[in-house]
């Protein structure tokens, strides 16, 4: 998401090592690996989450890091310890860290769902507002310029957060999509 890249050829920053010595370098490598697992294993909740994260990353809706975490989650406990810390720790410590990571993944998934819902609602509002103007496409273009100008000024709407590359990327995708949606419905 941060680079705007999409597609199955995206590479992980750090390849995912497999027990047999192979490495999963791209999203496609990883998808192929999962598809070769026994069906019963693919159907496990952990692998279904991994597949969801991979699809999101390939479509540019999710971070590559989330896909990597999703794929490493189903690993056996001893492999998790090594992946999390790079060294050995007790089973209790590894499980505590693993449970925390699972909770974080759940919170991230909820935040992403909330973000998608907000995006859909905002898209409808922008589209409906644009339709009330003489030139709806010009209205959307002007709104994009205003939001971009505010982003260039720094903090937005009196919030202390930094304007990130992700934010700029999101608005650069949102307004063209709003214009395309306007053509489909209007």
Secondary structure, DSSP 4 states (H G I P E B T S, - for coil): --S---STTPEEEEEEE-TTS-EEEEHHHHHHHHHTS-HHHHTSHHHHHHHHHHHHHHTTSS-HHHHHHHHHHTS-HHHHHHHHHSS---HHHHHHHHHHHHHHHHHHHHHHHHHHHHHHHHHHHHHHHHHTSS-HHHHHHHHHHHHHHHHHTSS-TT--PPPPHHHHHHHHHHHHHHHHHHHHH-
